[in-house]
Amino acid sequence: MFKDDETVFHAIVDGIPDGVMIVDQHNTVQMANEAARALLDVFPGAQFPFRMINGQIALTNRTFELRVSDMPWGDEVVHLAMLREMSEGESLYRVLADHISDMVSRYSLTGEFTYVSPSCQAMLGYEPHELLGHSGMEFVHPDDIEMVMTHYATVIMERVPSLSLTFRYRHKAGHYLWVETLGHAIYSETTGEPLELITSGRDVTARVQNEEALRLAFEREKELGGLKSRFVTMASHEFRTPLTSILSSTEILIRYRERMDEAQIDEKLTLITDQVKHLTDIMSDVLNLGRLQSRQNEFKPTPVDFSELCREMIGEFQSQQKITHEIVYTHTQTPLILNLDRTLIRHALTHLLSNAVKYSPVDKPISVSLTHDHDAALLQVRDEGIGIPKTEIQRVFEPFHRAGNIGTISGTGLGLPIAKEAIERHGGTISIESEVNTGTTFTVRIPLG
């Protein structure tokens, strides 16, 4: 195609400050633009003076970069050699050198293909004749059409140099791949009016996917960095107090045991035991959350009367010596049979109750209600405590995150993430309604059956 219409080929390379040459398999220069002639003093018919490999060339204190790619030319495959001084701008050269040999297309001003290079078959699965006469927009992803049309309309009508454009293009097999293109408008030498658009493009799906993977990895790394920071903050606070108590009690026992009676010794030992249990609970929560998030824990659902399980757990929870809040439990049906993993559901409800008690005044009751609709059980845990700021509601399920209005109330920031993971293992959801200084309601939905 280019051999029969050198004007079209020159339209692509003329005006480029870098050297552009067509070199055949015998290393003979078939075509060279003005920049190539000035840089290397090469002309059509001359032998190309260097090996056809990518790399750098040093000539009289000037350094050049040579980029070589293969491209079809009539019935032959020739080398497209591009040469530039290393100190000059990279943008246009890089794009053209990377894409010119892949897929070249010509479009009428109404957007129909008038020429497509044979490489479109390898890239898009179409033979060139299958595209001729069709609008290029037929193959652009619907979400990208406006962007592509605006971009190339600007290139044509405002005579601006085309920058690379990346968008999705439909393969013959039906799936979309990412394509990066460079466009160049051709104008009438007599009237100056635009005549057509020539583009070169290549499949950059792998690159886009890699970039997305890197972006996700970066976000994950950032998230892990935040987790690490929150964990250190939690650990420095939640571990310091019990460790200080353990150390203090141990030193007292070591130094003054002979002067202490049995009751005093038992008091110190009980304090040590309680603090060790507290540390053990913290580490258990960390491990439980890790297993839930990685799906390493066993999930063993069995038919369970959810109404009875809630009543049982509330009774156990309220019987603890440190719990002085009134917990009011209401339910609409007994039994309410669900397929539940008892261990996970107990974890979830325990943390919801603990959260309600921890952030509520002692004289305010905790309400627990269990109802159901046609497809799910609805469990609500409502308190009249300090509430959660609106800006932080969506973050309360992040591990180690604690709201800014908690003051000196201790906690690890693990209870709600554990509850959420446990509920989601059952195919359920958990939502929050909260108002600062008024209270918080957690609503759990678990599918019936």
Residue pairs with C-beta under 8 A, 6 or more apart in sequence:
1 8
1 74
1 115
1 117
2 8
2 9
2 73
2 74
3 73
3 74
4 74
6 31
8 106
8 186
8 198
9 31
10 33
11 184
11 186
11 198
12 96
12 100
12 104
12 184
12 198
12 200
13 20
13 33
14 33
14 34
16 33
16 35
16 92
16 93
16 96
17 35
17 84
17 88
18 35
18 82
18 83
18 84
18 88
18 93
19 32
19 33
19 35
19 36
19 37
19 38
19 39
19 40
19 81
19 82
19 83
19 84
20 32
20 33
20 35
20 36
20 80
20 81
20 82
20 83
21 29
21 31
21 32
21 33
21 36
21 42
21 48
21 80
21 81
21 82
21 83
22 29
22 30
22 31
22 32
22 73
22 78
22 79
22 80
22 81
23 29
23 30
23 48
23 52
23 78
23 79
23 81
24 30
24 76
24 78
24 79
25 76
25 77
25 78
25 79
27 47
27 48
27 52
28 45
28 46
28 47
28 48
29 42
29 43
29 44
29 45
29 46
29 47
29 48
30 44
30 73
30 78
31 44
32 42
32 43
32 44
35 83
36 42
36 83
37 43
39 64
39 83
39 85
40 49
40 83
42 48
42 49
48 81
50 57
50 66
52 68
52 79
52 81
53 66
53 68
54 66
54 67
54 68
55 65
55 66
56 63
56 64
56 65
56 66
56 86
57 63
57 64
57 65
57 66
57 83
58 64
62 85
63 85
63 86
63 87
64 83
64 84
64 85
64 86
65 83
65 84
65 86
66 81
66 82
66 83
67 81
67 82
67 83
67 93
67 97
68 79
68 80
68 81
68 82
69 79
69 80
69 97
69 100
69 101
70 77
70 78
70 79
70 80
70 101
71 77
71 78
71 79
71 80
71 100
71 101
72 78
72 117
72 118
72 119
80 100
80 101
82 93
82 96
82 97
84 93
91 163
92 161
95 163
95 164
95 180
95 182
96 182
96 200
98 202
99 164
99 180
99 181
99 182
99 200
99 201
99 202
100 200
101 119
102 119
102 123
102 200
102 201
102 202
102 203
103 116
103 117
103 119
103 120
103 123
103 124
103 200
103 201
103 202
104 115
104 116
104 117
104 119
104 198
104 199
104 200
105 113
105 115
105 116
105 117
105 120
105 131
105 136
105 198
105 199
105 200
105 201
106 113
106 114
106 115
106 116
106 196
106 197
106 198
107 113
107 114
107 136
107 196
107 197
107 198
107 199
108 114
108 196
109 156
109 194
109 195
109 196
109 197
110 135
111 135
111 136
111 137
112 132
112 133
112 134
112 135
112 136
113 131
113 132
113 133
113 134
113 135
113 136
114 132
114 196
115 128
115 132
116 126
116 128
116 131
116 132
117 128
118 128
120 126
120 127
120 128
120 131
121 127
121 128
123 179
123 201
123 202
123 203
124 139
124 169
124 170
124 171
124 172
124 177
125 171
125 172
125 173
126 172
130 172
137 145
137 148
137 149
139 169
139 170
140 148
140 167
140 168
140 169
140 170
141 167
141 168
141 169
141 170
141 176
143 168
144 167
144 168
147 165
147 167
148 165
148 167
151 162
151 165
151 183
152 162
152 165
152 183
152 197
154 160
155 161
155 162
155 183
155 184
155 185
155 197
156 185
156 194
156 197
157 194
159 185
159 187
162 182
162 183
162 184
162 185
163 182
164 180
164 181
164 182
165 180
165 181
165 182
165 183
166 178
166 179
166 180
166 181
166 204
166 208
167 178
167 179
167 181
168 176
168 177
168 178
168 179
169 176
169 177
169 178
169 179
170 176
171 177
177 203
177 205
178 203
178 204
178 205
178 207
178 208
178 209
179 201
179 202
179 203
179 204
180 201
180 202
180 204
181 199
181 200
181 201
182 199
182 200
182 201
183 197
183 198
183 199
184 197
184 198
184 199
185 194
185 196
185 197
185 198
186 194
186 195
186 196
186 197
186 198
187 193
187 194
187 195
188 194
188 195
226 398
227 398
227 399
227 400
230 398
230 399
230 400
230 401
230 413
231 399
231 400
233 400
234 400
234 402
234 412
234 413
237 410
238 282
238 410
238 411
238 412
239 279
239 282
241 410
242 275
242 276
242 278
242 279
243 275
243 279
245 271
245 272
245 275
246 272
246 275
246 276
249 268
249 269
249 271
249 272
250 272
252 260
252 268
253 260
253 265
253 268
253 269
257 265
260 268
282 412
282 414
285 412
285 414
285 415
285 418
286 412
286 414
288 297
288 347
288 418
289 399
289 414
289 417
289 418
289 421
290 296
291 297
292 344
292 418
292 421
292 422
292 425
293 421
297 344
299 341
299 344
299 425
300 341
300 343
301 339
301 340
301 341
301 426
302 339
302 340
302 341
302 342
303 337
303 338
303 339
304 337
304 338
304 339
304 340
304 342
304 345
305 334
305 335
305 336
305 337
306 336
306 337
306 338
306 340
306 345
306 370
306 377
306 379
306 446
307 331
307 333
307 334
307 335
307 336
307 370
308 334
308 335
309 340
309 342
309 345
309 346
310 329
310 331
310 349
310 368
310 370
310 379
311 329
311 331
313 346
313 349
313 350
313 353
314 327
314 329
314 353
314 368
317 323
317 327
317 350
317 353
317 354
318 325
318 327
323 357
324 362
325 356
325 357
325 360
325 362
325 364
325 365
325 366
326 365
326 366
327 353
327 365
327 366
327 367
327 368
328 365
328 366
328 367
328 368
329 368
329 369
329 370
330 367
330 368
330 369
330 370
331 369
331 370
331 371
332 370
332 371
332 372
333 372
336 370
336 372
336 377
338 377
338 446
338 447
338 448
338 449
339 426
339 449
340 426
340 446
341 422
341 425
341 426
344 422
344 425
344 426
345 422
345 426
347 418
347 419
347 422
348 418
348 419
348 422
348 423
348 444
349 379
349 381
349 419
351 415
351 416
351 418
351 419
352 381
352 415
352 416
352 419
352 442
352 444
353 366
353 368
353 381
354 415
355 383
355 415
355 416
355 442
356 366
356 381
356 382
356 383
356 385
356 440
357 366
357 383
358 409
358 411
359 383
359 385
359 386
359 406
359 409
359 440
360 366
360 383
360 384
360 385
360 386
360 439
361 384
361 385
364 383
364 384
364 385
365 384
366 381
366 382
366 383
367 380
367 381
367 382
367 383
368 379
368 380
368 381
368 382
369 379
369 380
369 382
370 377
370 378
370 379
370 380
371 377
371 378
372 378
372 448
375 447
375 448
376 428
376 445
376 446
376 447
376 448
377 444
377 445
377 446
377 447
377 448
378 443
378 444
378 445
379 443
379 444
379 446
380 441
380 442
380 443
380 444
381 441
381 442
381 444
382 439
382 440
382 441
382 442
383 439
383 440
383 441
384 438
384 439
385 439
385 440
386 405
386 406
386 436
386 437
387 405
387 434
387 435
387 436
387 437
387 438
387 439
387 440
388 396
388 403
388 405
388 432
388 434
388 436
388 440
389 403
389 404
389 405
389 436
390 434
392 401
392 403
392 404
393 432
393 434
395 401
396 403
396 416
396 432
397 416
397 417
397 420
397 430
398 413
398 417
399 413
399 414
399 417
400 412
400 413
400 414
401 413
402 411
402 413
405 436
419 430
419 442
420 430
423 429
423 430
423 444
423 446
424 430
426 446
426 447
427 446
427 447
428 444
428 445
428 446
428 447
429 444
429 445
430 442
430 443
430 444
430 445
431 442
431 443
431 445
432 440
432 441
432 442
432 443
433 440
433 441
433 443
434 440
434 441
